[in-house]
Amino acid sequence: MRDRVLVLNAGSSTLKASVLVGGSDDAKASVTVPMRTVGDAATSLAGALRAIVSGGVDPGSIGAAGHRVVHGGPLFIRTTLIDDGVLRRIRELAWLAPLHNPVAAEVIAAARAALPAIPHAAAFDSAYHATLPKEAYVYAVPYEWFTQWGYRRYGFHGLSVSWSVERTGALLARDDLGIVVAHLGAGCSVSAAWGGRSVSTSMGMTPLEGLVMGTRAGSIDPGLLLAAQRDHGLDAHALEDALEHRSGLLALSGRSADMRELIALAPTDERAAFAIAVFERSAAGAIASAATALPRLDAVVFTGGIGERAAGVRAGIVRRLASIGVPPIDDVAVEADRVLAERPVAVLVIVAREDAVIAREVRALTA
């Protein structure tokens, strides 16, 4: 029976593949394979499919494929069936997400070639934030940059945020919640949701804005970039490389962009400890800012690799939020969705499940 959805999540360095069956959110098979460059897409996909077959999944039982795409721009605000035109537009949006859209497009092309008989659909991380109010997505720059050029905030991690919002409502048994979701991983963002809809998010027109991240600077003074260009001759390509690949935790620590390594180094390495402190301050500030977009703050949710597994960092962020009523939490590891504090503001850890959200939307689209 062709009741299985293959979900492909192409990142900047890995390809995650999972198969979800029927109406279940559980993955029957799941694998992560390395993908060093865009050119590795076909090889990485073939390796992922072999691993899934080894896990007991018959490729002939796969009824549809869903692909995570980071940036849908103004064109894609919902999950969309992929044809040649859609794939071309995803490629054309690469300038907005140069680390992500090109590799997603190549994985889509490879998957359509490998599995031509099934429908393929794209689920966009930016789509969840299509509900942002205009005051949240128009920048205070010359207005024609918005009206003529389309420069505006889009936001990302929407698939993860929507899952966290849903799970928080289930765990707290309420559907009237004001929720701030901190997705903390190699890329980091903070979003606010009211009534299940996005009302604020920290990432912007591109995934560069907002929090300090693994190798990305997050929000900085634009004058700093003008000074680097004027005084030191950095052109657009050099600035992009610095902001995308050589900033963030990597720059602060001088050692690593990986929070696990920094935590291990911090007791004896002053710069590693400093990088963690800057990260905690950045995340706490973004959470407090996002709370101002809500009529009421009921819950703060941590998700993503750092949010789920770096217990000490999570506790350090929460300690900085006492002024907005967030209670302290214990520095304890958790393995699954859990409520860490309940009053006056709930604090939760939710395991990210973009694959479950994608599979549901693909099933609805292809039913």
C-alpha positions as CSV (number, residue, x, y, z in Angstrom):
1,M,0.0,0.0,0.0
2,R,1.4,3.4,-1.1
3,D,0.6,5.1,2.2
4,R,4.1,6.3,3.1
5,V,5.6,9.8,2.8
6,L,9.3,10.2,2.3
7,V,10.5,13.4,3.9
8,L,13.8,14.9,2.7
9,N,15.4,17.7,4.8
10,A,18.4,19.1,3.0
11,G,20.7,21.2,5.2
12,S,23.9,23.0,4.5
13,S,26.0,19.9,5.5
14,T,23.6,16.9,5.9
15,L,20.6,15.3,4.3
16,K,18.0,13.9,6.7
17,A,15.6,11.4,5.3
18,S,12.6,9.8,7.0
19,V,9.6,7.7,6.1
20,L,6.3,8.3,7.9
21,V,3.4,5.9,7.6
22,G,-0.3,6.5,7.3
23,G,-1.6,9.1,9.8
24,S,1.2,8.5,12.3
25,D,3.7,11.1,13.3
26,D,6.2,8.3,14.0
27,A,9.0,7.7,11.6
28,K,9.3,4.1,10.4
29,A,12.8,4.8,9.2
30,S,15.1,7.7,9.6
31,V,18.7,8.4,8.5
32,T,21.1,11.3,8.2
33,V,23.9,11.3,5.6
34,P,26.6,13.9,4.9
35,M,26.3,16.3,2.0
36,R,29.4,18.5,1.7
37,T,28.4,20.4,-1.5
38,V,25.5,21.0,-3.8
39,G,27.1,18.5,-6.2
40,D,26.8,15.8,-3.6
41,A,23.0,15.9,-3.7
42,A,22.4,12.8,-6.0
43,T,25.0,10.7,-4.2
44,S,23.7,11.7,-0.7
45,L,20.2,10.9,-1.8
46,A,21.2,7.5,-3.1
47,G,22.9,6.7,0.2
48,A,19.9,7.8,2.2
49,L,17.5,5.7,0.1
50,R,19.8,2.6,0.5
51,A,19.8,3.1,4.2
52,I,16.0,3.4,4.3
53,V,15.7,0.2,2.3
54,S,18.0,-1.5,4.7
55,G,15.7,-0.3,7.5
56,G,12.9,-2.3,5.9
57,V,11.1,0.2,3.8
58,D,10.1,-0.9,0.2
59,P,10.6,2.1,-2.1
60,G,7.5,0.9,-4.0
61,S,5.4,1.6,-0.9
62,I,6.3,5.3,-0.9
63,G,3.4,7.3,-2.1
64,A,4.7,10.8,-2.0
65,A,7.8,12.8,-1.2
66,G,8.0,16.0,0.9
67,H,10.9,18.4,0.7
68,R,11.9,21.0,3.3
69,V,12.8,24.3,1.5
70,V,14.0,27.2,3.7
71,H,12.9,30.2,1.6
72,G,9.7,30.5,-0.3
73,G,9.9,34.3,-0.7
74,P,6.6,36.0,-1.6
75,L,5.7,33.2,-4.0
76,F,5.2,30.2,-1.7
77,I,3.1,30.7,1.4
78,R,1.9,27.1,1.7
79,T,3.1,23.6,0.8
80,T,3.1,23.3,-3.0
81,L,3.3,20.4,-5.5
82,I,6.5,20.5,-7.4
83,D,6.7,20.8,-11.2
84,D,9.5,22.2,-13.3
85,G,8.3,25.7,-12.9
86,V,8.2,25.5,-9.1
87,L,11.7,24.0,-9.0
88,R,12.9,26.8,-11.2
89,R,11.5,29.4,-8.8
90,I,13.0,27.7,-5.8
91,R,16.4,28.1,-7.6
92,E,15.7,31.7,-8.4
93,L,15.1,32.4,-4.7
94,A,18.6,31.2,-3.8
95,W,19.9,34.7,-3.4
96,L,17.7,35.0,-0.3
97,A,19.0,31.8,1.3
98,P,22.3,30.9,-0.5
99,L,23.3,28.2,2.0
100,H,20.0,26.4,1.8
101,N,17.9,26.8,-1.4
102,P,20.5,25.7,-3.9
103,V,21.1,22.4,-2.1
104,A,17.3,21.8,-1.5
105,A,16.8,22.4,-5.3
106,E,19.4,19.8,-6.2
107,V,18.0,17.2,-3.8
108,I,14.5,17.8,-5.3
109,A,15.9,17.3,-8.8
110,A,17.7,14.1,-7.8
111,A,14.6,12.8,-5.9
112,R,12.3,13.5,-8.9
113,A,14.7,11.6,-11.1
114,A,15.0,8.7,-8.7
115,L,11.3,8.5,-7.8
116,P,9.5,9.9,-10.9
117,A,6.2,8.0,-10.4
118,I,5.2,9.8,-7.2
119,P,4.2,13.4,-6.4
120,H,6.8,15.6,-4.8
121,A,5.8,18.6,-2.7
122,A,7.8,21.5,-1.2
123,A,7.1,22.7,2.4
124,F,8.6,26.1,3.1
125,D,10.1,27.2,6.4
126,S,9.1,30.8,5.6
127,A,5.5,30.0,5.0
128,Y,4.4,29.8,8.6
129,H,5.3,33.4,9.0
130,A,2.9,34.6,6.2
131,T,0.6,35.7,9.0
132,L,3.0,38.3,10.4
133,P,1.3,41.7,10.7
134,K,2.6,44.4,8.3
135,E,4.3,46.2,11.2
136,A,6.4,43.1,11.8
137,Y,7.7,42.6,8.3
138,V,8.3,46.1,6.8
139,Y,11.7,47.5,7.5
140,A,12.3,51.2,8.3
141,V,14.3,51.8,5.2
142,P,13.3,53.8,2.1
143,Y,9.7,52.6,1.4
144,E,10.3,51.9,-2.3
145,W,12.8,49.1,-1.2
146,F,9.7,47.3,0.0
147,T,7.2,48.4,-2.6
148,Q,9.5,48.1,-5.6
149,W,12.2,45.6,-4.6
150,G,10.3,43.4,-2.2
151,Y,12.7,43.8,0.6
152,R,10.9,42.7,3.8
153,R,11.1,40.2,6.7
154,Y,10.1,36.7,5.9
155,G,11.2,34.6,8.9
156,F,12.2,30.9,9.0
157,H,12.1,27.7,11.1
158,G,8.4,27.9,10.6
159,L,7.9,24.1,10.3
160,S,9.7,23.7,13.7
161,V,7.8,26.6,15.3
162,S,4.4,25.3,14.2
163,W,5.1,21.8,15.6
164,S,6.3,23.4,18.9
165,V,3.1,25.5,19.1
166,E,0.9,22.5,18.5
167,R,2.8,20.3,21.1
168,T,2.8,23.1,23.7
169,G,-1.0,23.4,23.4
170,A,-1.3,19.6,23.9
171,L,1.0,19.4,26.8
172,L,-0.6,22.4,28.6
173,A,-4.1,21.4,27.5
174,R,-4.9,24.9,26.3
175,D,-5.5,26.5,22.9
176,D,-5.5,30.2,24.0
177,L,-1.7,30.5,24.5
178,G,0.8,33.2,23.8
179,I,3.9,31.3,23.0
180,V,7.5,32.3,22.3
181,V,9.5,29.5,20.6
182,A,13.3,29.6,20.6
183,H,14.7,27.3,17.9
184,L,18.3,27.1,18.8
185,G,20.7,25.1,16.7
186,A,23.3,25.9,14.0
187,G,20.8,28.5,12.9
188,C,18.8,30.2,15.6
189,S,15.5,32.1,15.7
190,V,12.9,33.3,18.2
191,S,9.2,33.5,17.1
192,A,6.0,34.5,18.9
193,A,2.7,32.9,18.2
194,W,-0.8,34.0,19.3
195,G,-3.7,31.7,18.6
196,G,-1.4,29.4,16.7
197,R,-0.4,32.1,14.2
198,S,3.0,33.8,13.9
199,V,3.0,37.4,15.0
200,S,6.8,38.0,15.4
201,T,10.1,36.4,14.4
202,S,13.7,37.3,14.7
203,M,15.1,36.2,11.3
204,G,14.5,38.6,8.5
205,M,14.6,38.8,4.7
206,T,17.4,36.2,5.0
207,P,18.4,33.8,7.8
208,L,21.2,36.2,8.8
209,E,19.2,38.5,11.1
210,G,18.5,38.0,14.7
211,L,20.4,35.8,17.2
212,V,24.1,35.0,17.4
213,M,24.4,31.6,15.6
214,G,27.0,29.0,14.9
215,T,28.8,30.8,12.1
216,R,26.4,33.7,11.5
217,A,26.6,37.1,13.2
218,G,23.0,37.7,13.8
219,S,21.9,41.4,14.1
220,I,24.7,43.9,14.1
221,D,25.1,47.6,13.5
222,P,24.8,48.2,9.7
223,G,27.4,50.9,10.1
224,L,29.9,48.3,11.0
225,L,29.5,46.8,7.6
226,L,29.8,50.2,5.9
227,A,33.0,50.8,7.8
228,A,34.5,47.5,6.8
229,Q,33.6,48.3,3.2
230,R,34.9,51.8,3.3
231,D,38.0,51.4,5.5
232,H,39.2,48.0,4.6
233,G,37.9,47.4,1.0
234,L,35.6,44.4,1.8
235,D,33.2,43.9,-1.1
236,A,29.8,42.3,-1.0
237,H,31.2,38.8,-1.5
238,A,33.7,39.2,1.3
239,L,31.1,40.6,3.7
240,E,28.7,37.8,2.8
241,D,31.4,35.2,3.5
242,A,32.3,36.8,6.9
243,L,28.7,37.1,8.0
244,E,27.6,33.6,6.8
245,H,30.7,31.5,7.6
246,R,33.2,33.3,9.9
247,S,31.1,35.0,12.6
248,G,28.9,33.8,15.4
249,L,30.1,31.3,18.0
250,L,33.0,30.4,15.8
251,A,34.3,34.0,15.7
252,L,33.7,34.6,19.4
253,S,35.4,31.5,20.6
254,G,38.1,31.3,18.0
255,R,37.7,27.5,18.3
256,S,34.4,26.1,17.2
257,A,30.8,26.8,16.0
258,D,29.6,23.6,17.8
259,M,28.0,24.4,21.2
260,R,28.8,20.9,22.4
261,E,32.5,21.5,21.9
262,L,32.3,25.0,23.5
263,I,30.5,23.6,26.6
264,A,33.3,21.1,27.0
265,L,36.0,23.8,26.6
266,A,34.3,26.5,28.7
267,P,35.7,25.4,32.2
268,T,39.3,26.1,31.0
269,D,38.9,28.3,27.9
270,E,37.9,31.9,28.6
271,R,36.8,32.6,25.0
272,A,34.6,29.5,24.8
273,A,32.9,30.6,28.0
274,F,32.6,34.1,26.6
275,A,31.0,32.8,23.4
276,I,28.4,30.9,25.5
277,A,27.6,34.0,27.6
278,V,27.1,36.2,24.4
279,F,24.8,33.5,23.0
280,E,22.7,33.3,26.1
281,R,22.4,37.1,26.3
282,S,21.4,37.2,22.6
283,A,18.8,34.5,22.9
284,A,17.3,36.0,26.1
285,G,17.0,39.4,24.5
286,A,15.3,38.0,21.5
287,I,12.8,36.1,23.7
288,A,12.0,39.2,25.8
289,S,11.5,41.2,22.6
290,A,9.2,38.6,21.0
291,A,7.1,38.6,24.2
292,T,6.2,42.3,23.5
293,A,4.3,41.1,20.3
294,L,1.9,39.1,22.5
295,P,-1.1,40.2,24.5
296,R,0.1,37.7,27.2
297,L,3.1,35.5,27.6
298,D,2.1,32.0,28.7
299,A,4.9,29.8,27.6
300,V,8.6,29.8,26.4
301,V,9.6,26.8,24.4
302,F,13.1,25.6,23.6
303,T,13.7,23.4,20.5
304,G,16.4,22.6,18.0
305,G,19.8,20.9,18.8
306,I,20.9,23.5,21.4
307,G,17.5,24.2,22.8
308,E,16.8,20.5,23.3
309,R,20.1,19.2,24.5
310,A,22.3,22.0,26.0
311,A,20.6,22.0,29.4
312,G,23.1,24.5,31.0
313,V,22.7,27.0,28.2
314,R,18.9,26.7,28.3
315,A,19.0,27.4,32.1
316,G,21.4,30.3,31.5
317,I,19.0,31.9,29.1
318,V,16.1,31.5,31.4
319,R,18.0,33.1,34.3
320,R,18.1,36.2,32.2
321,L,14.3,36.3,31.8
322,A,13.3,36.8,35.4
323,S,12.2,40.4,34.7
324,I,9.5,39.2,32.3
325,G,8.2,36.6,34.8
326,V,9.9,33.5,33.5
327,P,10.7,31.2,36.4
328,P,14.1,29.6,36.8
329,I,14.6,26.0,35.7
330,D,16.9,23.2,36.7
331,D,20.0,22.5,34.6
332,V,18.8,19.0,33.7
333,A,19.0,17.0,30.5
334,V,15.7,15.8,29.0
335,E,15.1,13.2,26.3
336,A,11.6,14.0,25.2
337,D,8.9,16.7,25.2
338,R,8.7,18.0,28.8
339,V,7.3,20.9,30.9
340,L,10.2,22.2,33.0
341,A,8.2,24.9,34.8
342,E,4.5,25.9,34.8
343,R,3.9,29.2,36.6
344,P,3.8,32.1,36.1
345,V,5.1,31.4,32.6
346,A,5.5,27.8,31.5
347,V,8.9,26.7,30.2
348,L,9.0,23.6,27.9
349,V,11.4,21.6,25.8
350,I,9.9,20.2,22.6
351,V,11.8,17.9,20.3
352,A,11.8,19.3,16.7
353,R,9.7,17.3,14.2
354,E,9.7,19.1,10.9
355,D,9.3,15.8,9.3
356,A,6.0,15.1,10.9
357,V,4.6,18.6,9.9
358,I,5.8,18.1,6.3
359,A,4.3,14.6,6.1
360,R,1.0,15.8,7.3
361,E,0.9,18.6,4.7
362,V,2.0,16.4,1.9
363,R,-0.7,13.9,2.8
364,A,-3.4,16.6,2.8
365,L,-2.1,18.0,-0.5
366,T,-2.0,14.6,-2.3
367,A,-5.1,12.9,-0.8
